[in-house]
Each structure stands twice: as C-alpha cells, then as structure tokens.
Amino acid sequence: MRKIISFMHMSLDGFVAGLNGEMNWIKVDEEIFDYVGKRISEGDTALYGRLTYQMMENYWPTAGDKPEASKHDIEHSKWYSKVHKVVLSKTLKDESLANTEIISDNLFDKINEIKQQAGNDILLFGSPRATHSLIQLNLIDGFWLFVNPIILGSGIPLFVDVKDKIKLNLLNTRQFTSGVTELNYTVERQ
C-alpha cells in the first residue's frame, strides 16, 4: 500500500504559517532545493489542500518558461506538469484541470482508494487544513519536516485536535547550512 507523507516547513515552536498564512520566514536555498528535488522527483502523486493547490497552480505551470527561471524552477515546473495532483476541496470544481483529481467528500474512502493504487509514496505538500483532516482520519503515514530556526509565537500549528497519541519512528535527520533541520518520521502502526 502506498503511504501519505506530509512534507512541511515549520517553526521550532510547531507553526507552519503565520496567522494570515505568511510563509516569508521559511528558509529555502539551493542546498534544500536540490535535496528536496531529488526526493520528490521520484514521486508520481502530489496531494494538496485547495489553498496550497491554487498557490502552486498560479506559479508552477509556467515557472520554468520564464527567462530568469532558476534550475530549480525549470526542474520543479516539469515535475509539477507531469505529476498526478489530488486536491482536497469542498469548493473547487473539476473543470478540465490537467492531471488533477478533486476530492470533496468521503475523504477516508477516497484517499484509501488512492493509497491502494500502484505507485510511489504520495507527498502531501504544505496544506495545513488538509493535513489536520488527514491526521484526524489516521491517514498520514509519515512526516517529512523541515524545522526552521525561528520561533513564531503564534500562527497555524501543524498539529491540532489530535485525539490519540501518534507514535513515530525517526528514519533520519539532516542539518542544512541555513540552520534548517530535516526530521523524517514514519507513523508507527500497531
């Protein structure tokens, strides 16, 4: 069975965005782009909440075509155009969205159907509200976290309304020169 891995940047105090969704505190550089790019290039399915999907859709389809496009922009734009996208949204309509599937109801059953299909791990990019929903349904199998060297004090937390303990197994860590630390966990299933 395929696994859903939550890929998230977060502050040391557990926030994934500011109160208004600000992410200008996230440190990304070529070292992180290259590292993340290698891992996601193997992925064939990306999972998003509506807001994150719309943000991605407004940038990535043409990012690699711009004259000032970086190596990362070109590579990620190519990957984004070919990856199968699954979007969790009650308001977005599936109006000829290229290579995109919208899930608006029966979340548990529909996500489990996707997990049963052949393919690689499913990466859940950002999307705090979608992440909260999937955590509550016990559908996330791992956390790929990039802890930024900052304390926000308030914002949108990664974990909310967690009803039961979630035991994790640490797969690996990595320290980047920017001060960001990667923590890669799998969820321990009983």
C-alpha positions as CSV (number, residue, x, y, z in Angstrom):
1,M,0.0,0.0,0.0
2,R,1.2,3.5,-0.8
3,K,1.9,5.9,2.0
4,I,1.0,9.5,2.5
5,I,3.9,11.6,3.7
6,S,3.3,15.1,5.0
7,F,6.0,17.4,3.7
8,M,6.0,20.6,5.8
9,H,8.2,23.5,6.7
10,M,7.7,24.5,10.3
11,S,9.0,26.8,13.0
12,L,10.7,25.4,16.1
13,D,7.5,26.1,18.1
14,G,5.4,24.0,15.7
15,F,3.8,26.6,13.4
16,V,3.6,26.0,9.6
17,A,2.5,29.5,8.7
18,G,1.7,32.9,10.4
19,L,-1.8,33.8,11.5
20,N,-2.6,35.1,8.0
21,G,-0.8,32.3,6.2
22,E,2.6,34.1,6.0
23,M,5.5,31.9,5.0
24,N,8.2,34.5,4.4
25,W,10.1,33.1,7.4
26,I,10.8,29.8,5.7
27,K,14.4,29.3,4.7
28,V,15.0,27.7,1.3
29,D,18.2,27.8,-0.7
30,E,19.9,25.7,-3.4
31,E,21.1,23.1,-0.9
32,I,17.5,22.5,0.3
33,F,16.0,22.7,-3.3
34,D,18.5,20.1,-4.6
35,Y,17.9,17.8,-1.7
36,V,14.1,18.0,-1.8
37,G,14.1,17.9,-5.6
38,K,15.8,14.5,-5.7
39,R,13.2,13.0,-3.4
40,I,10.1,14.4,-5.0
41,S,11.3,13.6,-8.5
42,E,10.6,10.0,-7.7
43,G,7.0,10.9,-6.7
44,D,4.1,10.4,-9.0
45,T,1.3,11.8,-6.9
46,A,1.1,15.1,-5.1
47,L,-1.7,15.9,-2.5
48,Y,-2.8,19.4,-1.8
49,G,-5.4,21.3,0.1
50,R,-7.3,23.9,-2.1
51,L,-5.4,27.0,-1.0
52,T,-1.9,25.4,-1.5
53,Y,-3.0,23.9,-4.8
54,Q,-4.2,27.3,-6.1
55,M,-0.9,28.9,-5.0
56,M,1.0,26.1,-6.8
57,E,-1.2,26.3,-9.9
58,N,-0.7,30.1,-10.1
59,Y,3.1,29.6,-10.3
60,W,4.5,26.2,-11.3
61,P,2.9,25.5,-14.7
62,T,4.8,28.4,-16.3
63,A,7.7,29.0,-13.8
64,G,10.2,27.0,-15.9
65,D,9.4,29.0,-19.1
66,K,10.4,32.4,-17.8
67,P,13.8,33.8,-19.0
68,E,15.0,34.3,-15.4
69,A,13.9,30.7,-14.3
70,S,16.4,29.0,-12.0
71,K,17.5,25.4,-12.4
72,H,15.1,24.6,-9.6
73,D,12.2,26.4,-11.2
74,I,12.7,24.5,-14.5
75,E,13.0,21.1,-12.9
76,H,10.1,21.6,-10.5
77,S,7.9,23.0,-13.2
78,K,8.5,19.9,-15.4
79,W,7.8,17.6,-12.4
80,Y,4.6,19.6,-11.5
81,S,3.2,19.4,-15.0
82,K,3.5,15.6,-15.1
83,V,2.7,14.6,-11.5
84,H,-0.8,13.5,-10.7
85,K,-2.4,16.0,-8.4
86,V,-5.1,15.2,-5.8
87,V,-6.8,18.2,-4.2
88,L,-9.0,18.2,-1.1
89,S,-11.6,20.8,-1.6
90,K,-15.3,21.3,-1.0
91,T,-15.5,24.3,-3.3
92,L,-13.1,23.7,-6.2
93,K,-14.7,22.1,-9.2
94,D,-13.0,19.6,-11.5
95,E,-13.3,21.8,-14.6
96,S,-10.8,20.3,-17.0
97,L,-7.9,20.7,-14.6
98,A,-4.9,19.0,-16.2
99,N,-3.9,15.8,-14.4
100,T,-5.8,16.8,-11.3
101,E,-8.4,14.9,-9.2
102,I,-10.7,16.8,-6.8
103,I,-11.9,15.1,-3.6
104,S,-14.8,16.9,-2.0
105,D,-16.5,14.2,0.1
106,N,-15.9,10.7,1.5
107,L,-12.4,11.6,2.3
108,F,-11.5,8.5,4.2
109,D,-12.7,6.1,1.5
110,K,-11.4,8.0,-1.5
111,I,-7.9,8.6,0.0
112,N,-7.7,4.9,0.9
113,E,-8.6,4.0,-2.7
114,I,-5.7,6.1,-3.9
115,K,-3.4,4.5,-1.4
116,Q,-4.4,1.1,-2.8
117,Q,-3.4,2.0,-6.4
118,A,0.0,1.2,-7.8
119,G,2.6,3.9,-7.4
120,N,5.1,5.6,-5.1
121,D,4.5,7.4,-1.9
122,I,2.0,10.3,-2.0
123,L,3.5,13.6,-0.9
124,L,1.2,16.0,0.9
125,F,2.7,19.4,0.3
126,G,2.1,22.0,3.0
127,S,-1.7,22.3,3.2
128,P,-2.2,22.7,7.0
129,R,-6.0,22.2,7.0
130,A,-5.8,19.2,4.7
131,T,-3.1,17.8,7.0
132,H,-5.3,18.3,10.1
133,S,-8.1,16.4,8.4
134,L,-5.9,13.5,7.3
135,I,-4.3,13.3,10.8
136,Q,-7.7,13.1,12.4
137,L,-8.6,10.3,10.0
138,N,-5.3,8.5,10.7
139,L,-4.4,8.6,7.0
140,I,-0.9,10.1,7.3
141,D,1.9,7.5,7.3
142,G,4.9,9.8,7.8
143,F,6.1,13.3,8.4
144,W,8.9,14.9,6.4
145,L,9.5,18.1,8.4
146,F,11.9,20.9,7.8
147,V,12.3,22.7,11.1
148,N,13.3,26.4,10.5
149,P,15.4,28.2,13.1
150,I,12.7,30.6,14.2
151,I,10.1,30.8,16.9
152,L,6.9,32.4,15.6
153,G,4.9,32.6,18.9
154,S,1.6,32.2,17.0
155,G,0.3,31.1,13.7
156,I,-1.2,28.0,12.1
157,P,0.0,24.9,14.1
158,L,1.0,21.7,12.4
159,F,-0.9,19.6,15.0
160,V,-4.5,20.5,16.2
161,D,-7.2,18.4,17.7
162,V,-5.1,15.3,17.9
163,K,-7.3,12.8,19.8
164,D,-4.9,9.9,20.3
165,K,-1.1,9.7,20.6
166,I,0.7,9.2,17.3
167,K,3.9,7.2,17.9
168,L,6.6,8.0,15.4
169,N,9.8,6.3,14.3
170,L,12.7,8.5,13.3
171,L,14.1,7.5,9.9
172,N,16.8,10.2,9.6
173,T,17.8,13.8,10.2
174,R,19.8,16.2,8.2
175,Q,21.2,19.6,9.1
176,F,21.5,22.2,6.4
177,T,23.9,25.1,6.3
178,S,21.0,27.6,6.6
179,G,20.2,26.2,10.1
180,V,17.1,24.2,8.9
181,T,16.9,20.7,10.2
182,E,15.1,17.9,8.4
183,L,13.3,15.3,10.5
184,N,11.9,12.3,8.7
185,Y,9.5,10.2,10.6
186,T,7.2,7.2,9.9
187,V,4.0,6.7,11.8
188,E,4.2,3.6,14.0
189,R,1.2,1.4,13.1
190,Q,0.0,-1.2,15.7
